């Protein structure tokens, strides 16, 4: 697992930092339980007026359109993203790994207090 922080000036208030942490945590939990991945990359950056988090793995992937009963992890991540005024994109296909991408407008997350 590798973490790349592309911008040293990323500031999050407690609410946003906790939500981003929980999204990363759930992503890593899902990778550990299901993906059979040998590599995970986590990237944090500011790009085009957005705070962007990506969690990428080289695991077995899945079909995001197929929902498992009693599985709320992905739904919970999407709800957290919406509560931050952002959006969460899940890109995956069987045999192709998975990318979880969170985008939040910078104006919603930057605070140098």
C-alpha positions in Angstrom: 0.0 0.0 0.0 1.5 3.4 -1.0 0.3 6.8 0.0 1.0 9.8 -2.3 0.1 13.3 -1.1 0.6 15.6 -4.1 0.0 18.9 -2.3 1.4 19.8 1.2 -1.2 22.5 1.6 -4.3 20.3 2.0 -6.2 21.4 5.0 -9.4 19.7 6.2 -11.6 20.6 9.2 -12.5 17.7 11.6 -15.7 16.9 9.9 -14.1 16.5 6.4 -11.0 14.8 7.7 -13.1 12.2 9.6 -15.3 11.5 6.6 -12.3 11.2 4.2 -10.6 8.9 6.8 -13.7 6.7 7.0 -13.9 6.4 3.2 -10.3 5.3 3.0 -10.8 2.9 5.9 -13.9 1.3 4.2 -12.0 1.1 0.9 -9.1 -0.7 2.5 -11.4 -3.0 4.4 -13.2 -4.0 1.2 -9.8 -4.5 -0.5 -8.7 -6.8 2.3 -11.9 -8.8 2.4 -12.7 -9.1 -1.3 -10.1 -7.9 -3.8 -7.2 -10.3 -3.5 -5.0 -7.3 -4.5 -1.2 -7.2 -4.3 -1.0 -3.4 -4.6 -3.0 -0.4 -3.4 -2.3 3.2 -4.2 -3.9 6.1 -2.2 -3.5 9.5 -3.8 -4.5 12.8 -2.3 -4.3 16.0 -4.4 -5.9 19.3 -5.3 -6.9 19.4 -8.9 -9.1 21.8 -10.9 -10.7 23.3 -7.9 -11.4 19.9 -6.3 -9.9 18.0 -3.4 -9.4 14.5 -4.9 -8.9 11.2 -3.1 -8.3 8.1 -5.1 -7.9 4.5 -3.8 -6.8 2.2 -6.5 -6.1 -1.6 -6.3 -5.0 -4.2 -8.7 -7.4 -6.8 -7.3 -10.0 -9.0 -9.0 -12.6 -6.2 -9.3 -16.3 -6.5 -9.3 -19.5 -5.3 -11.1 -20.6 -2.1 -9.3 -24.1 -2.6 -10.6 -24.5 -5.8 -8.7 -25.5 -5.1 -5.0 -25.0 -7.7 -2.3 -27.7 -8.1 0.3 -26.8 -6.6 3.7 -23.8 -4.8 2.1 -23.7 -1.1 3.0 -20.1 -0.2 2.7 -20.2 1.3 -0.7 -23.5 3.0 0.0 -22.1 4.5 3.2 -19.1 5.9 1.3 -21.4 7.5 -1.2 -23.5 9.0 1.5 -20.4 10.5 3.2 -19.4 12.0 0.0 -22.8 13.7 -0.5 -22.7 15.0 3.1 -19.4 16.7 2.1 -21.0 18.3 -0.9 -18.9 16.0 -3.2 -19.3 12.9 -5.1 -17.9 9.4 -5.1 -17.2 7.4 -8.2 -16.6 3.7 -8.2 -14.9 2.2 -11.2 -14.4 -1.5 -11.4 -15.0 -4.6 -13.6 -14.3 -8.2 -12.9 -10.6 -8.9 -13.4 -9.7 -5.3 -13.7 -9.2 -3.9 -10.2 -11.1 -1.0 -8.6 -10.8 2.7 -8.3 -12.7 4.7 -5.6 -12.5 8.4 -6.4 -13.8 11.1 -4.1 -14.1 14.7 -5.3 -15.0 17.6 -3.1 -15.0 21.3 -4.1 -12.0 22.9 -2.5 -14.2 25.7 -1.2 -15.9 23.1 1.0 -12.8 21.7 2.6 -10.1 24.3 2.9 -9.7 26.0 6.3 -6.3 27.2 7.6 -7.6 27.8 11.1 
